Structure formats: C-alpha cells, structure tokens
Amino acid sequence: MFGLFQGGSPAYKNLTPAQFSQALREPGAVLLDVRRPDEFAGGHLPGAVNIDVTAPDFAQRVAALDKTKPTYVYCRSGARSATAAGQLTKSGFAHVSNLLGGVLDWPEKLVR
C-alpha cells in the first residue's frame, strides 16, 4: 500500500531526544507513552497519555485519538514505541514520530 513505506522503511520519523523535545513544542502535538501502566506511574514525560502497546485493546484505544495531529511516541528504550509508531502509521495517522532511545536516553526530568 502506498504511503506506508518510504524507501523500505516505515513512514514514521525517528527523532533524537533533542529533536523530540523541540517537536513537542508544536501546537496540538499528542504525546503517547506506550509502556505498561506501572512503568508510566514510575515516571513519564509531562503531558503524556498512557496507552500500553502490548494491551489487547491498543488499536481500539488509539483509534479514539485524532489522526491528523502530530503524534509523538515513546517507551523505555525505543523498541515498543517503534512497533507502536508502525501500527499508528498503518492505521492512518499522518504524522508519527518515535523517540530514539526512549526514556532511558531522555535528558529531562520525568514527572509522576
């Protein structure tokens, strides 16, 4: 299907923590933490919505989000968020970005 892959890779962007931090300042940006609820409770990026990518209702829950808004996805290390970013892209989200390195590489303070 056209648009899902660009040059053999998924159509979402991988951003460094610095790029991700800058992009989050964009008006209307949606920040999605795809870790388990217990991980989210232990500390997350300010303003994040928690939807566990491993939960059976992940697709159903993200379907309620606005697909036209820029969506920024992260997890602990970047692996689960890459999976989630691919799923979001396939389900019609227009602007998806993944945080490389996840919260392990995030330089700013997490909130609880």
C-alpha positions in Angstrom: 0.0 0.0 0.0 1.4 3.4 -1.0 2.5 5.7 1.9 3.2 3.0 4.5 6.8 2.6 3.5 9.3 5.1 2.1 12.5 3.6 0.7 11.9 0.3 2.5 11.3 1.9 6.0 8.1 2.8 7.8 6.7 6.2 7.2 7.2 7.5 10.7 10.2 9.5 11.8 12.8 8.5 14.3 13.9 11.5 16.4 16.8 12.0 18.8 15.8 13.2 22.3 16.8 16.8 21.3 14.7 16.7 18.1 11.8 15.1 20.0 11.9 17.7 22.8 11.8 20.5 20.2 9.0 18.9 18.2 6.8 18.5 21.3 6.5 22.3 21.4 4.4 22.2 18.3 0.8 23.2 19.0 -1.6 20.3 19.1 1.1 17.7 19.5 -0.1 14.4 21.1 2.4 12.6 23.3 1.9 8.9 23.7 3.6 6.7 26.2 3.2 3.1 25.1 4.7 1.5 28.2 2.8 -0.6 30.8 0.8 1.5 33.3 3.2 0.6 36.2 6.1 1.9 34.1 4.2 5.1 33.3 3.4 5.6 37.0 7.1 5.4 37.8 7.8 8.5 35.7 6.8 9.8 32.3 7.2 12.8 30.1 5.0 15.8 31.1 1.6 15.7 29.3 1.9 12.1 28.1 -1.1 9.9 27.5 -0.5 6.2 28.5 -1.8 3.5 26.1 0.1 0.2 26.6 1.2 -1.1 23.1 1.1 -4.7 24.5 -2.5 -4.4 25.7 -5.2 -6.3 23.7 -7.2 -3.0 23.2 -4.3 -0.9 22.0 -5.6 -0.5 18.4 -9.1 0.3 19.8 -7.8 2.9 22.2 -5.5 4.7 19.7 -8.4 4.8 17.2 -10.0 7.4 19.5 -7.1 9.8 19.0 -7.0 12.5 16.3 -5.1 11.0 13.4 -4.5 14.5 11.9 -2.5 15.7 14.9 1.3 15.2 15.1 1.8 12.2 17.4 5.0 11.6 19.3 5.5 8.1 20.7 8.0 6.8 23.3 8.7 3.8 25.6 11.6 2.7 27.8 14.2 2.1 25.1 12.6 2.8 21.8 11.7 -0.7 20.7 8.0 -0.9 21.7 7.4 2.7 20.5 8.8 1.8 17.1 6.3 -1.1 17.0 3.5 1.4 18.0 4.6 4.0 15.5 4.4 1.4 12.7 0.9 0.4 13.9 -0.2 4.1 14.1 1.1 4.8 10.6 -0.7 1.7 9.2 -3.9 2.8 10.8 -3.8 6.2 9.1 -2.0 8.6 11.4 -0.5 11.2 9.2 2.5 12.5 11.3 4.1 10.0 13.7 7.5 10.3 15.4 9.3 7.8 17.6 11.8 8.8 20.4 15.1 7.0 19.7 16.5 5.5 22.9 13.2 6.1 24.8 13.1 7.4 28.4 16.5 5.8 29.0 18.1 8.5 26.8 15.7 11.3 27.8 17.8 14.1 29.3 14.9 16.0 31.0 13.2 15.2 34.3 10.3 12.8 34.3 7.1 13.5 36.2 4.9 11.2 38.2 
